[in-house]
């Protein structure tokens, strides 16, 4: 177990930003940490990095209670919280040298290694002010792995990036986990990226844990499959299906019905529509982390 929280809670005034949060992150996982704005993700990360103190509850890294190990545990942890900040008129190499010096220093060879890992070796001696936003994000990840961490905590590492930049960060995260064995704790709003990148996920809302588990296992849960159906008269189909108790939820848009039913009910759905005089053009089973997330939080699946 790399990271565990137990009843972790933080109160600001009369509001619990984090409320009884229990997380478990095991070695080798890419762990996605999801939730809407204001759900408590950034507050949780700040607690884990000792930037703020919890009101109640506890957390441990590597099976060691933080209250006993103290800040020494952070020698094995890397982090990138929101937007990385560097000395703009210094080179990437010099920035990393200075940051490394704050934690005891590393060899120049290690700085070359991390710059190579994040694909900035050819720009190592350029001033950071000349870097694009995506390059700065990659440099931020470079500083987070300087000390050979066992886990890195990344808070919205793709925030503000274009599709190409997002893809580069995704490939980098997968490489850090796959090639270097680093456990990754990743907070993000981009559900599609989490689905493509993460092995496990936790979803929180209003500071409380809603669900956590392996991504593929969660998506295989029948209750959260969405079946897309095209028929010749969608309005009449909606009116008819809404009366059926075995239909969990139905929405309609652009001539496509999105119906939430267990996977084993799909044959019955097709038979029901045909018997009621509909011409069925297609029945497409589909589920994604976005569908699961929105359904779980009782938001409309668009």
Residue pairs with C-beta under 8 A, 6 or more apart in sequence:
1 24
1 25
1 26
1 27
1 60
1 62
1 63
2 25
2 26
2 27
2 29
2 61
2 62
2 150
2 151
2 183
3 23
3 24
3 25
3 48
3 59
3 60
3 61
3 151
3 183
3 185
4 23
4 24
4 25
4 59
4 60
4 63
5 21
5 22
5 23
5 44
5 48
5 57
5 58
5 59
6 22
6 57
6 58
6 59
6 60
7 20
7 21
7 22
7 56
7 57
7 58
8 18
8 20
8 21
8 22
8 23
8 44
8 47
8 54
8 57
8 58
8 59
9 16
9 18
9 19
9 20
9 21
9 54
9 55
9 56
9 57
9 207
10 16
10 17
10 18
10 40
10 43
10 44
10 47
10 52
10 54
10 55
10 207
11 17
11 55
16 207
17 40
17 43
17 207
18 40
18 43
18 44
18 47
18 54
18 207
19 40
19 206
19 207
19 208
20 57
20 208
20 209
21 40
21 44
21 57
21 204
21 207
21 208
21 209
22 209
23 202
23 209
23 212
24 212
25 31
25 151
25 183
25 185
25 200
26 183
26 200
27 150
27 183
28 177
28 181
28 183
29 177
29 183
29 184
29 199
29 200
30 173
30 174
30 177
30 183
30 184
30 186
30 197
30 198
30 199
30 200
31 183
31 184
31 185
31 186
31 198
31 199
31 200
31 201
31 202
32 186
32 187
32 188
32 194
32 197
32 198
32 200
32 201
32 202
32 215
33 41
33 44
33 45
33 185
33 186
33 187
33 188
33 201
33 202
33 204
34 41
34 187
34 188
34 189
34 191
34 194
34 201
34 202
34 203
34 204
34 293
35 41
35 203
35 204
35 205
36 205
36 297
37 189
38 206
39 204
39 205
39 206
39 207
40 204
40 206
40 207
41 155
41 187
41 204
42 81
42 82
42 155
42 187
43 52
43 207
44 204
45 79
45 81
45 153
45 155
45 187
46 52
46 81
47 53
47 54
47 59
48 59
48 153
49 74
49 77
49 79
49 81
49 153
50 66
50 71
50 74
51 81
58 65
58 66
58 67
59 66
60 66
61 69
61 73
61 76
61 77
61 151
62 73
62 76
62 150
64 73
66 73
75 103
75 147
76 147
76 149
76 150
76 151
77 149
77 150
77 151
77 152
77 153
78 143
78 144
78 145
78 146
78 147
78 149
78 151
78 152
78 153
78 182
79 144
79 152
79 153
79 154
79 155
80 137
80 140
80 141
80 143
80 144
80 152
80 153
80 154
80 155
80 157
81 153
81 155
82 155
82 156
82 159
83 136
83 140
83 159
83 160
84 136
84 137
84 139
84 140
84 143
86 92
86 95
86 128
86 136
86 139
87 94
87 95
87 98
87 128
88 127
88 128
88 129
89 127
89 128
89 129
90 98
90 127
90 128
91 124
91 125
91 126
91 127
91 128
92 115
92 120
92 123
92 124
92 125
92 126
92 128
92 131
92 139
92 142
93 111
93 115
93 124
93 125
95 128
95 139
95 143
96 111
96 114
96 115
96 139
96 142
96 143
96 146
97 108
97 111
99 143
99 146
100 106
100 110
100 111
100 146
100 147
103 146
103 147
106 146
106 147
110 146
111 146
112 121
112 124
114 142
114 143
114 145
114 146
115 121
115 124
115 142
117 142
117 145
117 172
117 175
117 176
117 180
118 138
118 139
118 141
118 142
118 172
119 138
119 168
119 172
120 135
120 138
120 139
120 142
123 131
123 135
128 136
128 139
131 139
132 165
133 160
133 161
133 165
134 161
134 162
134 164
134 165
134 168
134 169
137 157
137 158
137 161
137 165
137 169
138 168
138 169
138 172
140 157
141 152
141 154
141 157
141 169
141 172
141 176
144 152
144 154
145 152
145 176
145 180
145 182
149 182
150 182
150 183
151 182
151 183
151 184
151 185
152 176
152 182
152 183
152 184
152 185
153 185
153 187
154 173
154 184
154 185
154 186
154 187
155 187
156 187
156 188
156 189
157 169
157 173
157 186
157 188
158 165
158 166
158 169
158 170
158 188
158 190
158 193
159 189
161 169
166 190
166 193
170 193
170 196
170 197
173 184
173 186
173 197
174 197
176 182
176 184
177 183
177 184
186 194
186 197
186 198
188 194
191 288
191 289
191 290
191 293
192 288
192 289
192 290
194 201
194 215
194 289
195 215
195 288
195 289
195 290
198 215
199 214
199 215
200 212
200 213
200 214
200 215
201 212
201 213
201 215
201 218
201 289
202 209
202 211
202 212
203 209
203 210
203 211
203 212
203 293
203 296
203 297
204 210
205 297
210 296
210 297
211 218
211 296
215 289
218 224
218 289
218 292
219 287
219 288
219 289
219 292
221 292
222 262
222 263
222 264
223 248
223 260
223 262
224 260
224 287
224 291
224 292
224 295
224 296
225 260
225 261
225 262
225 263
225 285
225 286
225 287
226 258
226 259
226 260
226 285
226 286
226 287
226 291
226 295
226 301
227 258
227 259
227 260
227 261
227 266
227 269
227 283
227 284
227 285
227 286
228 256
228 257
228 258
228 259
228 282
228 283
228 284
228 285
228 286
229 237
229 256
229 257
229 259
229 269
229 273
229 280
229 282
229 283
229 284
230 255
230 256
230 257
230 280
230 281
230 282
231 237
231 257
231 273
231 278
231 279
231 280
231 281
232 278
232 279
232 281
233 278
234 252
234 255
234 256
234 257
235 252
236 278
237 257
237 273
237 278
238 250
238 252
238 257
240 276
241 247
241 250
241 257
241 259
241 272
242 250
244 272
246 261
246 265
246 268
247 259
247 260
247 261
248 260
248 261
249 259
249 260
249 295
249 301
250 257
250 258
250 259
250 260
251 257
251 258
251 300
251 301
252 258
253 302
258 301
259 269
260 295
260 301
261 269
263 285
266 283
266 285
269 283
270 280
270 283
273 280
274 280
290 301
291 301
294 300
294 301
294 302
295 301
